[in-house]
Structures are given as structure tokens and as C-alpha cells.
Amino acid sequence: MGSDFQAIPIIDISAFLEKIDDPRMGDDKELLEVIRQLDDACKEAGFFYVKGHGIPDSLVKEVKDATSKFFNLPNEEKVKIKMTPASGYRGYQEVAENITLGKPDMHEAIDCYREMEAGKYGALGQPLEGSNLWPDYPSNFKVVMEEYICLLRDLSRKIMRGIALALGGPLDAFEGDRAGDSFWVMRLIGYPVLSDIPEMQRTETGCGAHTDYGLLTLVNQDDEINALQVRNRSGEWISAPPIPDTFVCNIGDMLKIWSNGLYESTLHRVINNSPKYRVSVAFFYEPNFDAAVEPFDFCMQKTGGTPKFGKVVYGEHLVGKVGSNFRY
């Protein structure tokens, strides 16, 4: 739906997290208040901050620190885990190898996906089969990232339970064969200082305007560097600055379809003009790879009774995006 929002709402989910998995708490006032705030945020902005999320601050910082240490390595070290189609699109991308709307983005990244065994999804899954490529340095990189992924998966699952209730559906609407086996994605992104990028290649566009592919994104931004911007209904770009002890969250294209447009995935971009190197860690909580995504009946009842979107198989959608967004 969207609105002319001028700021991104902040939602304290601490009480919600304690109660959302308890079936006896369905009428709890604190729980219902957070569900109302999630509903408002998803309808109005498609973006919101969460605080009281329960992820240890030490781990949040350790993830960014390990990411920074990797990006500080010489290029010949970083390309030892180079992303290619043969790696299942996992691994390291150099600056300007990520493409948005046909234009190179001024960032480098490590892309990680849920690991996929050969043949699990037949021809559909073949492009993304494989294991993640972890660097040897820092030595704790793999352990730190896997702990973080585990905690973010559970946090995302709980937030999606709240969103299911906000839409008027059952608590487990996004579980089972929809997102009970989430094909999560994580991107560790580094935005160099512009003066460090060759002049012929250089732009301020850290990442071009786009919507996210899946269900829910949780972003762990570097402190004190303001770069993320979100577009409101009037076309204004609204800043989403880092706020201590929060994740900035946004909803993706698959939630737009399941909600039959009640919730809209919102365009956002990164404008990088900071004099300091910036790190951002984006965790994408996605549907099951083979999930068939189409509007929920309970959402269609609120939106005229007919589907506004056709059925999408998430894995097909993802593979199509991945194949067009990278330059090797």
C-alpha cells in the first residue's frame, strides 16, 4: 500500500519474542500491540526497526568486525573465494560486479546461501547447488557467521509469526511448505570510500534502487554512517540511519504476493559518500526454495476477493534474479 512516511518506525519486540511461541498468549495486550505496530509498519512503509531483538550486541559487532577484516585483505587473498556460476553463486564479488538495473554497484561482497545438496531440487536448484565459501582469515569467520545465521533465522521466524497474525492469518501461515525450511541468504557487503575506486568506474551508488526478493530482510549497519535510503509513495528518499541496538527490517516481493498487495515491498538504495569504509550485513529470510507463492485466501478476502498476482515458484524467481545481477 505505502504512504508518504517521513521516518522509519521503531518497534520494541522484547515482550513479543517471549510470548509469540506460547499458544496461551493469543490475547496478551503486549503481544497484540506489537502485532498492531508490525501491521502499521508493513502497510505504511514496508520498513521498520526492531529493538529488544535478543541478539547479543557482542555477536552483532563481531560479525561486522570479521567482515571488515576480510575486506581489508589484499585482493589476491579475497579472490581465493571468488564467486562464479560453478560455485553456486557463493563467495566473493569484487567492486562493481554486482549489477542493479543494468548498472554496477560500488560495493564488494561475500554471498552465502543455505547449502544445497546436488539434485535436491532437480534442474530448478542446479544453479545454486553447493556449499558456502568461507575465508581462512579471520580464523573465526565461519564459526561467527554460522552462529549469527542460526540466531537470525529464529528471530526472523518469530517476526514472521507476528506478521502472519497481523494479516489476519494463522500463527504458522509462513511455516511448513511455505517457509518452514527457509532458503535463507546472507550478503556481507563493503562500501569503499569513493576516492579508493578508479575514477572511470566511480559513482555514489553503493547499491541501486531495488526491492528485495523474498519475505523479510534484517540489516546490521555500521554505526554512524548514514547511507541507506527508502522511497515513499511521493517519490521522496527517506533516510534509514543506523540506530544502536536495532536491525532495520524490510519486507520483500514474496510477502507482497502472499498478502495480495496489503503489504508492499518498498524501493530502497544505498548512496555511499562517506569518508569511511562502510560495512552492512543483510540477512534475507526467504520462502522454501520450492515454495509455490500465491495470495492467501484470508488476504484476498480483504482485497476484493480476487488474486492480484499469479503463482510464483520462489526458486525460479530467485535463480532468475541471481543470474541477471552478477558480472563475472
Secondary structure, 3 states (H helix, E strand, C coil): CCCCCCCCCEEECHHHHHHCCCHHHCCCHHHHHHHHHHHHHHHHCCEEEEECCCCCHHHHHHHHHHHHHHHCCCHHHHHHHECCHHHCCCEEECCCCEEECCEECCCEEEEEECCECCCCCHHHCHHHCECCCCCCCCCCHHHHHHHHHHHHHHHHHHHHHHHHHHCCCCCCCCCCCCCCCCCCEEEEEEECCHHHCCCCCCCCEEEEEECCCCCEEEEEECCCCCCEEEECCCCCEEECCCCCCEEEEEECHHHHHHCCCCCCCCCEEEECCCCCCEEEEEEEECCCCCCEECCCHHHHCCCCCCCCCCCEEHHHHHHHHHHHCECC
